[in-house]
Amino acid sequence: MTDRPDDTAAPRDADELTDAVSDLGKTDTDRLEAVQEHNDSLEERLPDSSELPRTHGTPGQG
C-alpha cells in the first residue's frame, strides 16, 4: 500500500523541471536563492509549539 494519493502528478522529466524553475531566475544561483527565500518564508509561518494542538496525554480522556 502506498501513501500517495491517486491524483498524484506523474513524474516530470528533466526538461519539464527546467521549465518549471526557469521563472525563478536566470542563473542557477538566482533560482537557488529564490527557493531559499521561499523556504525561509515557509519556516517563518510555521506555528510555534504553543500554537500546536496537544497530541499527547492520557488515552481515553478527551
N, C-alpha and C positions, 0 to 999 in steps of 0.2 A: 504494500500500500504506500502511496506517496502523499506528501502533504502539500503538493502543488495543486491549485485549483484547475478545473477543466479548461477555463478560459485563458490560461497562461499563454502568452505570445510565443510563437515559435522562435527558436534561437536565431540570432542575427549573424550574418557573415561579416567579414572584416570591412567590406565596402559600406554596408549598411551602418555599422558602428561609426565609421569615419564620417559619414554624412550626418549622423545623429549628433556628433560632438563638434562639427565644423562651425556651428553658430556660436560656440563658446569662446572662440578666439582664433587668431590667425596662426599662432605658433603653438607647439606642444606646451610650452611654458605658460602661455596665456590660458590655454584650456585647463591645465592643471591648477592654476591659480583660481580660475572660475569654479572648479569643482571644490577646491579647498574652502573658498568663501561660502559656497552652498552648504558644505558640511558644517562649517562654523555656525552658520545661521540656524541649521537644524539643532545643533548642540545647545545654542542659546535658548531655544524654545522648549527644550526638554523640561518637564516639571522636576522640581527637586523632591527629595524623599518625603517631605512633609505634605506634598500635594498628591501623592500617590495613594490609592486605596489600600487599606491593610489587607494583606493576603495570608497572614499567619494568625495563629491564635488557637483556641481550644476548638477542636472539631465538634460540630453539633450545636454550637452556640451561634446565634445569628441575630 
